[in-house]
Amino acid sequence: MGMVQGIGTASNRISDTLVAGLELEFGRGVGEALVRRFLDAEEVDFHWDARALERWIGAYQSADDEDFELDRIAICGQLNGEWFCATMLVDGDAQAHGMTGCRQYGSKMQARKAMSDAH
């Protein structure tokens, strides 16, 4: 029997899993530095996938004349054991295109409050 876990559940082990895989490939001691670079490069996707809750807060008004519209979505979730609240730029197909802000919180309750207060 297989077991399926959402990214929210698995997100607490992302760094550990990446470090282990990178150390197998590149040697002991380099995993931490490589993981930080990998997570920084993909932080928008990791945060979007780790969201537990989301709330639409408005359309995104871009300074550039873009061919597609983006929405501003406040999210909260847990990534690597830390609760966060972030403001994401998301298209109509629910694909994240950017993150305009992200803060860490000590508890789920604090992150949820920050998400509900976002504007």
Contacts in CASP RR format, 6 or more apart in sequence:
PFRMAT RR
TARGET T0000
AUTHOR 0000-0000-0000
METHOD contacts of the structure
MODEL  1
MGMVQGIGTASNRISDTLVAGLELEFGRGVGEALVRRFLDAEEVDFHWDA
RALERWIGAYQSADDEDFELDRIAICGQLNGEWFCATMLVDGDAQAHGMT
GCRQYGSKMQARKAMSDAH
7 49 0 8 1.000
7 50 0 8 1.000
8 49 0 8 1.000
8 50 0 8 1.000
8 51 0 8 1.000
8 52 0 8 1.000
8 77 0 8 1.000
8 78 0 8 1.000
11 46 0 8 1.000
11 49 0 8 1.000
11 50 0 8 1.000
11 78 0 8 1.000
11 79 0 8 1.000
11 80 0 8 1.000
11 81 0 8 1.000
12 78 0 8 1.000
12 79 0 8 1.000
12 80 0 8 1.000
12 81 0 8 1.000
14 39 0 8 1.000
14 46 0 8 1.000
14 79 0 8 1.000
14 80 0 8 1.000
15 35 0 8 1.000
15 39 0 8 1.000
15 80 0 8 1.000
18 31 0 8 1.000
18 34 0 8 1.000
18 35 0 8 1.000
18 38 0 8 1.000
18 39 0 8 1.000
19 31 0 8 1.000
19 32 0 8 1.000
19 35 0 8 1.000
21 31 0 8 1.000
22 30 0 8 1.000
22 31 0 8 1.000
22 34 0 8 1.000
22 35 0 8 1.000
22 38 0 8 1.000
23 29 0 8 1.000
23 30 0 8 1.000
23 31 0 8 1.000
26 34 0 8 1.000
39 46 0 8 1.000
43 99 0 8 1.000
43 102 0 8 1.000
44 88 0 8 1.000
44 96 0 8 1.000
44 97 0 8 1.000
44 98 0 8 1.000
44 99 0 8 1.000
45 96 0 8 1.000
46 79 0 8 1.000
47 75 0 8 1.000
47 79 0 8 1.000
47 84 0 8 1.000
47 86 0 8 1.000
47 88 0 8 1.000
47 96 0 8 1.000
47 99 0 8 1.000
47 102 0 8 1.000
48 75 0 8 1.000
48 88 0 8 1.000
48 90 0 8 1.000
48 96 0 8 1.000
50 77 0 8 1.000
50 78 0 8 1.000
50 79 0 8 1.000
51 75 0 8 1.000
51 76 0 8 1.000
51 77 0 8 1.000
52 75 0 8 1.000
52 76 0 8 1.000
52 77 0 8 1.000
52 78 0 8 1.000
52 108 0 8 1.000
53 75 0 8 1.000
53 76 0 8 1.000
53 77 0 8 1.000
53 112 0 8 1.000
53 115 0 8 1.000
54 73 0 8 1.000
54 74 0 8 1.000
54 75 0 8 1.000
54 115 0 8 1.000
55 73 0 8 1.000
55 74 0 8 1.000
55 75 0 8 1.000
55 115 0 8 1.000
55 116 0 8 1.000
55 118 0 8 1.000
56 71 0 8 1.000
56 72 0 8 1.000
56 73 0 8 1.000
57 72 0 8 1.000
57 73 0 8 1.000
57 74 0 8 1.000
57 87 0 8 1.000
57 118 0 8 1.000
57 119 0 8 1.000
58 71 0 8 1.000
58 72 0 8 1.000
59 69 0 8 1.000
59 70 0 8 1.000
59 71 0 8 1.000
59 72 0 8 1.000
60 69 0 8 1.000
60 70 0 8 1.000
60 71 0 8 1.000
60 72 0 8 1.000
60 89 0 8 1.000
62 70 0 8 1.000
68 91 0 8 1.000
69 91 0 8 1.000
69 92 0 8 1.000
70 89 0 8 1.000
70 90 0 8 1.000
70 91 0 8 1.000
70 97 0 8 1.000
71 89 0 8 1.000
71 90 0 8 1.000
71 91 0 8 1.000
71 92 0 8 1.000
72 87 0 8 1.000
72 88 0 8 1.000
72 89 0 8 1.000
72 90 0 8 1.000
72 100 0 8 1.000
73 87 0 8 1.000
73 88 0 8 1.000
73 89 0 8 1.000
73 90 0 8 1.000
74 85 0 8 1.000
74 86 0 8 1.000
74 87 0 8 1.000
74 88 0 8 1.000
74 115 0 8 1.000
74 116 0 8 1.000
74 118 0 8 1.000
75 85 0 8 1.000
75 86 0 8 1.000
75 87 0 8 1.000
75 88 0 8 1.000
75 115 0 8 1.000
76 83 0 8 1.000
76 84 0 8 1.000
76 85 0 8 1.000
76 86 0 8 1.000
76 105 0 8 1.000
76 108 0 8 1.000
76 111 0 8 1.000
76 112 0 8 1.000
76 114 0 8 1.000
76 115 0 8 1.000
77 83 0 8 1.000
77 84 0 8 1.000
77 85 0 8 1.000
77 108 0 8 1.000
77 111 0 8 1.000
78 84 0 8 1.000
78 108 0 8 1.000
82 104 0 8 1.000
82 105 0 8 1.000
82 106 0 8 1.000
83 104 0 8 1.000
83 105 0 8 1.000
83 106 0 8 1.000
83 107 0 8 1.000
83 108 0 8 1.000
83 110 0 8 1.000
83 111 0 8 1.000
84 102 0 8 1.000
84 103 0 8 1.000
84 104 0 8 1.000
84 105 0 8 1.000
84 111 0 8 1.000
85 102 0 8 1.000
85 103 0 8 1.000
85 105 0 8 1.000
85 111 0 8 1.000
85 112 0 8 1.000
85 114 0 8 1.000
85 115 0 8 1.000
85 118 0 8 1.000
86 99 0 8 1.000
86 101 0 8 1.000
86 102 0 8 1.000
86 103 0 8 1.000
87 99 0 8 1.000
87 100 0 8 1.000
87 101 0 8 1.000
87 102 0 8 1.000
87 118 0 8 1.000
88 96 0 8 1.000
88 98 0 8 1.000
88 99 0 8 1.000
88 100 0 8 1.000
89 96 0 8 1.000
89 97 0 8 1.000
89 98 0 8 1.000
89 99 0 8 1.000
89 100 0 8 1.000
90 96 0 8 1.000
90 97 0 8 1.000
91 97 0 8 1.000
103 114 0 8 1.000
105 111 0 8 1.000
105 114 0 8 1.000
END
